[in-house]
Amino acid sequence: MGIVRNSEHSNGAPTIEGTGIRVKDIASAYEHSGYDPDEITQLYPDLTLGDVHRALAYYYDHIDDFRSASSEPASA
């Protein structure tokens, strides 16, 4: 599976192909909630460990896009 964007799902946000799970949700679980990749596969049973790592790699490769699209204020 790969990362896809489909305007009919998740408002075109990058998702894991075939799951509808958004990359930003996986990244948030990792960065903000402190889950490790194995734990994320337990949160999202449709994902493999490879899917989680692929999503995190995509997130970090495009981090400026994700951060500029965020409506949340940056923490100090």
KETI-196461 format. One record per atom (N, C-alpha, C, O, CB): x, y, z; atom name. Coordinates in steps of 0.001 Angstrom, whole numbers, plus 500000, padded with zeros to 6 digits. Glycine has a CB too. Layout:
<atoms>
<<X Y Z> "CA">
...
</atoms>
This chain:
<atoms>
<<500846 498820 500000> "N">
<<500000 500000 500000> "CA">
<<500887 501238 500000> "C">
<<502045 501201 500417> "O">
<<499040 500001 501221> "CB">
<<500317 502318 499527> "N">
<<501046 503573 499488> "CA">
<<500225 504690 500085> "C">
<<499182 504466 500701> "O">
<<501443 503917 498067> "CB">
<<500711 505887 499892> "N">
<<500024 507080 500349> "CA">
<<499269 507652 499153> "C">
<<499841 507820 498076> "O">
<<501025 508128 500960> "CB">
<<498000 507946 499342> "N">
<<497176 508470 498256> "CA">
<<496418 509709 498728> "C">
<<496218 509927 499923> "O">
<<496191 507392 497747> "CB">
<<496010 510499 497760> "N">
<<495121 511638 498001> "CA">
<<493912 511447 497114> "C">
<<494043 511247 495906> "O">
<<495831 513017 497718> "CB">
<<492733 511511 497713> "N">
<<491503 511353 496959> "CA">
<<490530 512405 497472> "C">
<<490180 512417 498652> "O">
<<490916 509899 497098> "CB">
<<490099 513280 496586> "N">
<<489222 514376 497007> "CA">
<<487886 513877 497567> "C">
<<487189 514624 498255> "O">
<<488968 515310 495835> "CB">
<<487527 512637 497282> "N">
<<486278 512072 497786> "CA">
<<486415 511521 499211> "C">
<<485411 511209 499851> "O">
<<485803 510971 496855> "CB">
<<487634 511402 499704> "N">
<<487882 510872 501041> "CA">
<<488773 511822 501823> "C">
<<489784 512298 501306> "O">
<<488523 509477 500966> "CB">
<<488406 512096 503053> "N">
<<489225 512899 503969> "CA">
<<489594 514259 503392> "C">
<<490666 514791 503680> "O">
<<490487 512147 504324> "CB">
<<488699 514825 502574> "N">
<<488935 516142 501965> "CA">
<<490264 516224 501223> "C">
<<490886 517285 501178> "O">
<<488891 517216 503028> "CB">
<<490694 515122 500650> "N">
<<491926 515102 499874> "CA">
<<493186 514996 500704> "C">
<<494288 515097 500164> "O">
<<492002 516314 499046> "CB">
<<493050 514794 502013> "N">
<<494228 514628 502875> "CA">
<<494945 513330 502508> "C">
<<494295 512365 502105> "O">
<<493821 514623 504384> "CB">
<<496258 513290 502637> "N">
<<496981 512043 502368> "CA">
<<496529 510931 503316> "C">
<<496472 511115 504531> "O">
<<498499 512264 502499> "CB">
<<496217 509797 502743> "N">
<<495772 508645 503522> "CA">
<<496545 507400 503107> "C">
<<497197 507376 502063> "O">
<<494258 508419 503346> "CB">
<<496463 506364 503944> "N">
<<497035 505066 503590> "CA">
<<496069 504412 502612> "C">
<<494888 504233 502912> "O">
<<497277 504158 504866> "CB">
<<496573 504064 501465> "N">
<<495753 503490 500394> "CA">
<<494913 502320 500909> "C">
<<495417 501416 501575> "O">
<<496643 503027 499230> "CB">
<<493627 502364 500584> "N">
<<492725 501277 500923> "CA">
<<492181 501309 502336> "C">
<<491372 500457 502702> "O">
<<493408 500006 500714> "CB">
<<492611 502284 503149> "N">
<<492157 502314 504536> "CA">
<<491382 503577 504889> "C">
<<490502 503533 505749> "O">
<<493333 502180 505454> "CB">
<<491686 504691 504254> "N">
<<491084 505964 504626> "CA">
<<491691 506569 505879> "C">
<<491234 507615 506339> "O">
<<489616 505790 504822> "CB">
<<492711 505933 506440> "N">
<<493376 506453 507639> "CA">
<<494356 507536 507208> "C">
<<495228 507314 506367> "O">
<<494110 505311 508430> "CB">
<<494191 508720 507809> "N">
<<494996 509870 507414> "CA">
<<496413 509801 507975> "C">
<<496640 509374 509107> "O">
<<494328 511150 507867> "CB">
<<497355 510236 507140> "N">
<<498758 510308 507556> "CA">
<<498887 511177 508800> "C">
<<499636 510841 509716> "O">
<<499643 510865 506417> "CB">
<<498158 512296 508838> "N">
<<498300 513195 509986> "CA">
<<497819 512551 511285> "C">
<<498314 512899 512357> "O">
<<497531 514483 509737> "CB">
<<496870 511625 511216> "N">
<<496422 510937 512422> "CA">
<<497506 509985 512951> "C">
<<497700 509861 514160> "O">
<<495125 510160 512138> "CB">
<<498191 509332 512045> "N">
<<499287 508446 512431> "CA">
<<500430 509273 513018> "C">
<<500995 508913 514051> "O">
<<499781 507613 511215> "CB">
<<500768 510380 512359> "N">
<<501843 511246 512845> "CA">
<<501499 511838 514210> "C">
<<502367 511959 515074> "O">
<<502119 512370 511839> "CB">
<<500239 512205 514401> "N">
<<499816 512765 515679> "CA">
<<499932 511719 516795> "C">
<<500370 512037 517900> "O">
<<498369 513287 515581> "CB">
<<499546 510491 516510> "N">
<<499673 509425 517505> "CA">
<<501135 509223 517883> "C">
<<501450 508946 519041> "O">
<<499073 508110 516972> "CB">
<<502017 509362 516915> "N">
<<503453 509167 517141> "CA">
<<504077 510361 517856> "C">
<<504741 510200 518880> "O">
<<504169 508927 515813> "CB">
<<503863 511553 517318> "N">
<<504525 512745 517843> "CA">
<<503893 513279 519120> "C">
<<504600 513619 520068> "O">
<<504518 513819 516806> "CB">
<<502581 513352 519151> "N">
<<501906 514046 520245> "CA">
<<501410 513117 521345> "C">
<<501349 513507 522511> "O">
<<500754 514827 519706> "CB">
<<501058 511900 520978> "N">
<<500534 510974 521987> "CA">
<<501589 509999 522489> "C">
<<501372 509292 523473> "O">
<<499364 510201 521421> "CB">
<<502735 509964 521809> "N">
<<503841 509134 522280> "CA">
<<503750 507654 521966> "C">
<<504479 506854 522551> "O">
<<503960 509285 523716> "CB">
<<502860 507273 521045> "N">
<<502773 505864 520661> "CA">
<<503945 505501 519757> "C">
<<504357 506299 518916> "O">
<<501430 505567 519952> "CB">
<<504479 504295 519933> "N">
<<505510 503843 519002> "CA">
<<504815 503146 517824> "C">
<<503626 502837 517906> "O">
<<506540 502879 519712> "CB">
<<505541 502900 516740> "N">
<<504897 502310 515551> "CA">
<<504147 501005 515820> "C">
<<503076 500783 515255> "O">
<<505933 502061 514498> "CB">
<<504694 500144 516672> "N">
<<503979 498901 516996> "CA">
<<502643 499185 517676> "C">
<<501644 498524 517393> "O">
<<504842 498011 517899> "CB">
<<502629 500161 518566> "N">
<<501391 500518 519260> "CA">
<<500379 501126 518296> "C">
<<499173 500936 518457> "O">
<<501680 501496 520404> "CB">
<<500864 501853 517300> "N">
<<499964 502454 516310> "CA">
<<499256 501363 515511> "C">
<<498096 501533 515135> "O">
<<500744 503396 515360> "CB">
<<499928 500253 515246> "N">
<<499261 499147 514539> "CA">
<<498171 498531 515402> "C">
<<497235 497930 514877> "O">
<<500281 498068 514135> "CB">
<<498280 498671 516721> "N">
<<497216 498196 517599> "CA">
<<496045 499171 517617> "C">
<<494891 498761 517738> "O">
<<497749 497988 519017> "CB">
<<496351 500474 517495> "N">
<<495289 501489 517414> "CA">
<<494523 501379 516102> "C">
<<493309 501580 516056> "O">
<<495882 502901 517558> "CB">
<<495254 501056 515032> "N">
<<494693 500952 513687> "CA">
<<494994 499549 513151> "C">
<<495966 499371 512417> "O">
<<495278 502061 512737> "CB">
<<494183 498561 513501> "N">
<<494472 497172 513113> "CA">
<<494551 496921 511605> "C">
<<495104 495908 511177> "O">
<<493431 496283 513687> "CB">
<<494002 497834 510797> "N">
<<494085 497658 509340> "CA">
<<495480 497976 508801> "C">
<<495771 497693 507639> "O">
<<493052 498545 508646> "CB">
<<496342 498559 509629> "N">
<<497675 498953 509181> "CA">
<<498725 497916 509545> "C">
<<498662 497276 510595> "O">
<<498051 500294 509775> "CB">
<<499687 497771 508651> "N">
<<500868 496969 508961> "CA">
<<501932 497906 509523> "C">
<<501803 499128 509444> "O">
<<501394 496202 507691> "CB">
<<502965 497332 510079> "N">
<<504080 498140 510570> "CA">
<<504705 498929 509420> "C">
<<505121 500073 509601> "O">
<<505143 497246 511253> "CB">
<<504769 498319 508247> "N">
<<505279 499010 507061> "CA">
<<504420 500215 506693> "C">
<<504947 501256 506300> "O">
<<505349 498048 505883> "CB">
<<503096 500082 506816> "N">
<<502194 501201 506532> "CA">
<<502485 502373 507469> "C">
<<502528 503526 507040> "O">
<<500720 500759 506669> "CB">
<<502683 502067 508741> "N">
<<502951 503122 509727> "CA">
<<504255 503836 509384> "C">
<<504313 505066 509381> "O">
<<503020 502532 511162> "CB">
<<505284 503072 509100> "N">
<<506573 503683 508755> "CA">
<<506484 504482 507453> "C">
<<507099 505541 507327> "O">
<<507655 502601 508630> "CB">
<<505721 503972 506492> "N">
<<505524 504692 505229> "CA">
<<504815 506016 505481> "C">
<<505184 507040 504907> "O">
<<504716 503834 504230> "CB">
<<503797 505996 506339> "N">
<<503057 507214 506672> "CA">
<<503947 508217 507393> "C">
<<503901 509413 507104> "O">
<<501838 506881 507534> "CB">
<<504756 507732 508332> "N">
<<505647 508637 509057> "CA">
<<506712 509215 508127> "C">
<<507059 510391 508241> "O">
<<506311 507907 510233> "CB">
<<507230 508406 507218> "N">
<<508208 508909 506255> "CA">
<<507576 509985 505369> "C">
<<508191 511017 505102> "O">
<<508762 507754 505389> "CB">
<<506363 509741 504923> "N">
<<505651 510731 504104> "CA">
<<505442 512021 504902> "C">
<<505654 513122 504393> "O">
<<504283 510165 503622> "CB">
<<505030 511868 506146> "N">
<<504796 513032 507008> "CA">
<<506073 513863 507142> "C">
<<506045 515078 506949> "O">
<<504298 512585 508404> "CB">
<<507174 513221 507466> "N">
<<508420 513976 507656> "CA">
<<508967 514526 506346> "C">
<<509619 515570 506345> "O">
<<509469 513094 508314> "CB">
<<508716 513850 505237> "N">
<<509131 514378 503924> "CA">
<<508321 515606 503539> "C">
<<508788 516431 502754> "O">
<<508984 513302 502840> "CB">
<<507108 515740 504083> "N">
<<506204 516842 503742> "CA">
<<505792 517645 504977> "C">
<<504713 518236 505001> "O">
<<504961 516301 503041> "CB">
<<506635 517667 505982> "N">
<<506260 518245 507271> "CA">
<<505851 519710 507172> "C">
<<504944 520142 507884> "O">
<<507403 518111 508239> "CB">
<<506496 520477 506308> "N">
<<506125 521886 506172> "CA">
<<504695 522029 505664> "C">
<<503974 522930 506093> "O">
<<507093 522605 505227> "CB">
<<504280 521153 504758> "N">
<<502907 521191 504255> "CA">
<<501913 520886 505371> "C">
<<500874 521538 505480> "O">
<<502730 520193 503100> "CB">
<<502233 519896 506196> "N">
<<501330 519533 507290> "CA">
<<501263 520642 508326> "C">
<<500183 520962 508821> "O">
<<501779 518225 507948> "CB">
<<502386 521220 508653> "N">
<<502393 522255 509684> "CA">
<<501732 523531 509206> "C">
<<501070 524205 509996> "O">
<<503809 522547 510124> "CB">
<<501887 523889 507935> "N">
<<501251 525109 507433> "CA">
<<499748 524925 507273> "C">
<<498993 525897 507313> "O">
<<501869 525521 506098> "CB">
<<499311 523675 507090> "N">
<<497881 523393 506943> "CA">
<<497178 523265 508287> "C">
<<495949 523276 508356> "O">
<<497681 522123 506142> "CB">
<<497955 523145 509343> "N">
<<497366 522970 510674> "CA">
<<496709 524248 511157> "C">
<<497254 525342 511016> "O">
<<498426 522524 511675> "CB">
<<495530 524086 511727> "N">
<<494823 525256 512268> "CA">
<<495128 525428 513743> "C">
<<494668 526381 514373> "O">
<<493306 525123 512056> "CB">
<<495903 524509 514290> "N">
<<496253 524590 515700> "CA">
<<497425 525544 515887> "C">
<<498362 525536 515090> "O">
<<496594 523195 516259> "CB">
<<497382 526361 516925> "N">
<<498516 527243 517172> "CA">
<<499737 526435 517592> "C">
<<499618 525395 518241> "O">
<<498166 528282 518248> "CB">
<<500885 526916 517222> "N">
<<502125 526238 517619> "CA">
<<502336 526412 519112> "C">
<<502043 527468 519672> "O">
<<503346 526788 516829> "CB">
<<502842 525375 519746> "N">
<<503090 525491 521178> "CA">
<<504425 526178 521403> "C">
<<505357 526034 520611> "O">
<<503067 524103 521860> "CB">
<<504502 526920 522484> "N">
<<505735 527676 522772> "CA">
<<506735 526832 523505> "C">
<<507825 527305 523827> "O">
<<505431 528921 523588> "CB">
</atoms>
